[in-house]
């Protein structure tokens, strides 16, 4: 949770009220933030020292982590001002950034915008730098996803280029330095810098480094490390160019919108930003910042029901205005909410309901007696899973609990399977190669379990009943979970009949007969690349309606799979989808 420190007198003057500490703490609580400390209450201030307020900000409210955003949001909440109208300046020929194709190797995206006629004071400049640091630390994931560069436009000349060059070919004077350095020297120079060295690993081992040039081939920045001293911003700067590079297009747009919306208030024409063109290697020309509003559809019935209040449509619209949300009444009780570019934290209807509750006041929500009598009970799927676990354990098999994430190789190549692209959910930014995808089978986890427990005597009898994950385009999140049961036997011989015996026991516990006619299951010969040829079958199930489908497979693991997992003994296994029996 970020902590914002603001000047007490300056904030109270903006809000037009000399709050005492308790009153301001109550205001913060109502708004959904928390006053952590008022330095004027900690004892007598030193001569010339100004009282500071330290305020805890929710981690998802990036619009509140600078003085400008917090004061503006509180002013709107208190009804002192209207939500600003953020606009793009009409420019016949915008400044342009051209992206080189080599950037795809390291940091493929860049966006930009220009603030004209900015009037900096020392306090505003500190807030400008502070916002960048806070964004770098949370939303930008320590500059790994996004890094921000800001420049005095009066010292550089467009059009600009974003390139990826060999380190030895990049030469410039870093910010606040006097020595010209190449890329290698920058890395070694900042190894001892307590701040910059935290980010060196992002590009250190890359054969090329990202770099931004102006029209005169003057280096502007070496993202994500340091800007050039040539384009350094000072209190005299009037035109500010913001360039932001990234590996994530969604995050980079969020960061740019936050930056320009917070500080465009100081422009000569307040809240007006000059856009920039970005030309990508494939020929696409994009204009940033993207001010296209997001719209969420909701209804007064839903909002009143979630919050527990009874407000008319027009009253809801007025309450949402206090949270900087522009709402309009549609047909029926439908309400259309236009989200400001400062609120990327709002994703769906329930987020609108949360803002409505804050505007209405949590303490003002009526207390009512819940007259609905309910009795808790486990989900049918969980009850079924417990039956399967109990039966497998009573047969003398040991339960394993393995990770739901695995590497792409473990899920496909090591099992001799091919990724068709329409099955597995892939993590966008995996922490390591071991956790790249959500598993689509329980088998990799069990194979790794016996690989890491070779010191135990054979045979191994393991089982697991857990979820696997698949893509599902028809679902809201694009994915679906599926409950599987997997049993694995490994010994001096595969003993397929032992594994089949466990499958029969599980089916008997679920009251599913072994039969081809009527409700029941049977094995149908099939070929599966994970299993040995001629030693595998599909598990087929026919339900009460007579509909038949494949619910899993059983077989003897292929020798190549055993080698891939460094296993010494034959393995037989079955895996079925038990949701078919719910």
N, C-alpha and C positions, 0 to 999 in steps of 0.2 A: 504494500500500500504506500504510494508516494506521499511525502510530506512537503507541503508548500509553506514557505516562510514569506510573510508579507508585512509591509510597514503598517502598523496599527492605525496611526493617525491618517495616513493616506487613504486606506480602505474605508475608514469611518467617514471621512470627508466625502468620498465618492458616494457612499450610501446615505449621506445626509443625516446621520444619527450618531450621537456619542454613546454607544452601547457600553454598559459595564461588562465585565467578563462573563458573568452569569447570563446576561441577556444575549450576548453574542453566541455563547455556547448553546443556548436554546435555539437560536436561529439556525446555527449549523446543524443541530440535531434534526430540526424539522426539514431541512433541505437535503439531508442524507449524507452529510459530511461530519467531521468531528474536530472540535477545537482541542488540540493536544496541550498547548501551552501558551500562556500570555506572559511574555518576559517581564512585563511591568509588575506582575504579581510575585516575581521571584526575589524581590528586594529592590533596593535603590539603584537606579540606572547610573552609569558613569556619565560624567560631563560630556555632552554632545551625542550620547548614545540614544537612539530612538527605540521605542517599544516595538517589539515584533510579535506577530501572531503565528504560531505553528499549527497548521491545519492538516489533518489526515484526509486524503482524497481517495475515493474508491479506485481500484486499479483499472477499471474500464472507463473511467471518465477522463479521457485525455484532454477534453476541452476545459478542465478545471485546474490543470497543473501549472498555470502561470497566473500572475496577478490580473492580467487583462481578461482572461477567460472567467476567472472566479468572480471578479467584481461585476462583470457584465451579466453573468448568470444570476447572481444575487439581486442585481438591480431589476432584471426582468421578473424574477420570482416575487419581488416586493411590489411590483407594479409601477416602478419608477421610470421605466423606459420600455420601448418596443424592441422586439427582436430585430436585429439589423437585417437589411436586405443586401446580401453579398452579390456583387455584380462583376462581370468581366468588362474591361475597357475595350471599346471598339478600336481595333488597330488594323490598318490597311495591310501592313506587312509585318507580322509578328517576328520577334527574334526566334532563331531556329537552332536546334541542337540536332546534329546528324550522328546517328549511332553506327559505329563500325561493326561488321559482322563478327570480328574477333571477340567482341565483348560477351558473346554467348558462352565463351569458355569459362568466364569467371563471375560476371555481374551484368546480366543482360538488359536491365531496364534503367531508364532515366526519365525523369520528369522535371519540369521547371516552371517558374513564374517570376514576375517582376513586381516589386512594390515601388511605386513612384512617389517622390516628394516626401519621403519618410522624415520625421523630425525626432531624432534620438536625443534623449537625455541620458545621464549616467544610469539612472534607475531603469529606464526603458531598455537600455542596452544590456544591462545585467539580466533583466527578465527575458530578453530575446535569446541570450546565450543559455540561460537556465532552462528555458523550455526545450531547447535542442538537447541538452544533457538529459533531461527527464525522459524525453521521447526515446533517445538512444538507449536508455537503461531499461525501458519496459517494452513498449510497442515495437521498437526496432531490434529487440533481442541483442543488446550490446553490439549494435552495428552489423550484426551478421546478416540480418534480413534487409535492413535499410540504413543508409547513412546520409546525413544532411550536410550540404555545403552552402555557405552564404558568402556573397561577394559584393564588393563595391562596383556597381556597373560602370561608374565613371572611369575606372582604371583599366577596363577591358573592352574588347570590341567584338561584336558578333559578325557573322554567324559562328556558332560554337560546334565543336566536335567532341564526341565521347568515344574514346578508343581504348584498345588494350595493347600495350606495348611491352617489349622486353624491359626488365628493370634497368639495364645499363643504358637504354636509350631515353630514359625519362630524367630530365635535369631541371631542377628548380630550387628556389630558396623557400623552405617550409615556413609556416606561420611563426612570426616572432623570432626568426633566426637570421643570421647574416651569411652563412656558408651555403654555397650552391651544392646540392647533393644529387646523386642519381638514386634509383630505386633501392639498390642494395645498401647504399650508405644510409638512406632513410631508415631502413629496417634496423641496422646495427646501431644507429644513433639513438633511436627511441627504445632500445632494449632496456635502458636504465630509467626511462620515464615512467613514473608510477601510474600515469593516466593512459598514455597512448599504448604502452606495451601490452595492455589487455586485449588490444585489437589486432596485433601484428600477425597472429596465427591465421587470420582470415585470408590473407593473400601471400604470406611468406613463402609457401611452397609452390605457388603457382608459377608456370613458365612466363606468364604475362601479368602485368598489373593494370588495373583500370586507371584511366587518366582523362581529365577534361581539359581541352585546349580552347583558346579563343582564336579569332581569325588570324592573329599574328603569330600563332603557334606558341603563345605564352601559356605555360601550365597554370591552370586555375586551382586544381585540386588533385589529390591522389586518394580517391576514396578506397576504403572507408577510414583512412588514417588521418590525413592532415590537409588543410588548405594551403595555398601558396601565399606567401607574404605579400606578393604583388597586388592581390585583390583584397587585401585585408580591410575589414569594415571598421570605421572609426566613428566618433560622435559627429563628425562633419559629413559623413556619408548621407546622401539624399536618395539615391536610387539603389535598391538592393535586388540582386539577382539570387534566387534560391534554386539550386540544382540538387536533386536528390536521386541517388543511385540505389538499386535494390536487386534482390533475387526474387522478390514477391510483389507482383503488380497490385494486388489488393492493398497490402500494407503501405506501399509507396504512395498510393492515392490518398489513403487516410492521413498519412503524415503531412503531405503537401497541403491538404485542405485545412488541417489543424494549424499549420504554420501561417498560412496566408490569412485565415479567418481571424486569428488572434491578433496579428500585428498590422493588418490593413486599416485598422482604426486610426493609425498614425499617419496614413498616407495623406497627400494633399487633397485628394478626393476620397473621403473616408469610405472604407469597405469596398473600394474598387481596385481590382487587381488586373495587371496587364498579362494576358496569356502568352504562352510560348508554344511553338510547334516542335514536335519531335518526329524526326524521320527515321524509321527503322530499316534495317537491311533488306527486308522483303518488300519495301516500297510503300508501306503504310505511313501515313502522316496523321499523327494524333495531336490534339490541342489540349493543353493542360493549363490550369486546373480544370477538372471536370465538375461543373456546377449543376449537372443534371440531377434534379431532386429525386430522392427515393420516396415512394409512397407506400404506406401500409394501410390496408383496409381493415376496419374493425367495426364494432357496433356498440351502441350504448347498452344493449342487453348484456353483451359479454363483459364490458368494462365494469358496469355496475355489479354484475354477479361475482366477478373476480375480487373486486375491492370490498364489496359488502356495503354499498351505499345505494341511494336512490336519487340520481341526478338526471335532469332533463338533458336532451341533446345539446341545447345551447349552453347550459351550465358546464357540461363536460368540455365543450369547445373553449370556453373562457378559462377553465382550470388548466387545460393543456397549454394555453398561451403562456401561462406563468412558467412553464418548463421549456419555453422556446420552441414549442411544437405548433405548427400551423394546421389546424383542423377545420374541415368543412363538413357540413351536414349533407348527406346524399339522400336518395330515396329511402323510404321506410325509416328504420333506425340505424342505417349504415352511416359510418363516419369515416371519412378519408383523411389520413394524417400525412402531411408532407414533412419529411424529416430534414432538418437543417444539416449542412455539411459538417457541422461541429459534433454531430451525434452518431458516430459509427457504432456506438455501443447498442443502439436499438436495432434489434434483428427481427422481432416478431411482435404479435399482439400483446403477449404478456409483458413485454417491456413498456409498452404504452400504458398498460394497467398500473405498472409500478410507478411511473411518473404521475399518473392521475392520483394515486394514493398519496404521493408526496405533496402534490399541490393541494389536495383536499385536507391533508393533515392526518397522520396516523392516529393521533390522539382524538381526532374528531369522528373517527369511524365508530358507528354505534356498536355497543356490546350487545350481542343477542345470544339467547340460549339455543344451542344446537339440539333440535328435537328429533333429529334423524338417528334412530337406533341401528347401529351396524355391528356386525360380528366379524372379526378378522379371521381369515383362513388362508392357507398357502395357495399359490397358483397351482392349477391342475398340472402344468408342465413340471413344476418343482416337485409335486407329489409323485409324479411318474418317474422323475429322475431319481428320487430317493428309493423307489422300489427297485429300479435297475441297479443302483449302487449296492443296496443291501443284498440282492441276489448274487451279484458278481463277487462281493466280499465274502459271502457265506460259502462260495465255491472255492475259497482259498486264494483268490487273486488279490493283489495289492493295488490300492488306488494311488494314482499319481495326479498331481495338480501342476500342469505346465503353463508356461506363459502364452498369452493369446497373440503375441507378436513374434514374428520370426523373420528370417532373411528371405528374400525372393528366391535365392538358390535352394534353400531348404524346402520351400513350399513347392518348387517345380523341378529344377534341374536334378537335384539329388534324388528325387523320386521318379525320375525319367518322365516327367509330365511337361506338357507344353502350355505356356501362358497364352490364352486366346485373347486376353485383354478385356473380356467382359465378365470376369469372375472375381478377381482379387481386388481388395481395397488397399491402395498403396498410400503410405504416409508421405506427405509432401516434404517434410523436413525431418527425416529420421535422425535420432541421436547417434546411432551407429549402424553398421551394415547388418548387425544381428537383429535389428528391429525395423525392418523396411516395410513389411506388409502385415495385414491381419490374416491369421491362418485360415485356410479353407478346409483343413483336415486336422484331426488330432494326432495323426500318425507321426509327423516330424517330432513332436514333443516327446512321445513315448520312445521313439528310436534314439533320440539324444539322451533320454533318461537311462536306458540300458548301456549306452556308450560310456556314460560317466560313472557307471556302477559295476564295472567289470570285475572288481575285487570280490563281489558277492558270488556265491556258488550258483551254478545253473541247476535247474531251469528257472527262467524268469517268467513270472505270470503277473502282468500289469494291466490295469484298465484305467480309463478316464471317462467321465461323463461331464462334458462342458460345452460351451458355445463355440461355434465357428462363425465366420462373417463372410458374407457375399455381397457383391454389388446388386442393387435393386433400383432400377431407374424409376419404378412406379411409386417408390416410397419418398416421404418428405425429405429424409436425410440421404437418400440414394443408396442406402445399405439395409441389410436385414441380418439378424442373428438366427442361427439354426442350432438346436440342441442335438449333439451327437453323442453316441456311446461307442467306445473303441476298446477292444480287448486284444492283447498281444501276448504271444507265447514264444519263447526262445530257449532252445536246448541243444543237445547233441544232434537231434533231428527236428524237423519242423513240426511234426505231429499235428498235421492239419485237423485230425479228428478231435484233438483236445480243444482247439479253438472253436470248431463247429459245435462241440458239446456245450461250451459256454454260451454260444449264441442260442442253442436250443433251450438252455436253462433260462436265459433272459426272456425268450419268447413265451415259455411256459408260465413264468411269473407274471407276464402281461396278458395271459389268457389268449394267446395267439397260437393257433394250431399250425402244425406243419402239413399243409394241404394245398394242392393246386386248384381245387374246386371249392367254391364258397369262401368265406372269410378265412384268411390264413396267409402263411408265407411259404416260399420255397426258393431253392437255388436254381439259377439258370446259368448255364455255361456262358462265359464271356471272356474277352481278352482285355487286359488292363496293363499298361506299360509298367506299372509299379510291381506287378506280380510276375511270377515265373510262368512262361507260356504253358497252357494246358493245366495250370494249377490255380485257377481263379474262377470266381463266379459272381454274378450279381445277386443281391438279396432282393427278391420281389415280394410285394405285399398287395393283397386284394382286400379291400375294406368291405363293410356291410352292403354298400351299394353295388358292389361288383367291380368298381373301378380298380384298375391294377397299375401299380407304378413301382419303379426301382427306388429302394430306400437306402441302399448301401452296397458294399462289396465284401468279399472274403477271399483269402488266398494265401499263397506262400510268397514271401517277398523275393523279388528278383535278386540274383547275386550281385549285379552292378549296384543296386541300392545298398546292399550290405557293405560293399566296398566303399561307397560314397560316405557312409556313416561310420566307417571303421569298426564294423561289427564282425565278430569271429564265428558266430553260430547262426544256423538257419533260424528264420523267423516266420511264423504264420500269424495272421491278423484278420480281424473283421472290424468294420466301422459302419454304423447305421445311423440314420436320422430317426430319432425316437419321437419327434413331433407328430409323425404319422399316426401315433396311437393315442393322442390326446382326444 
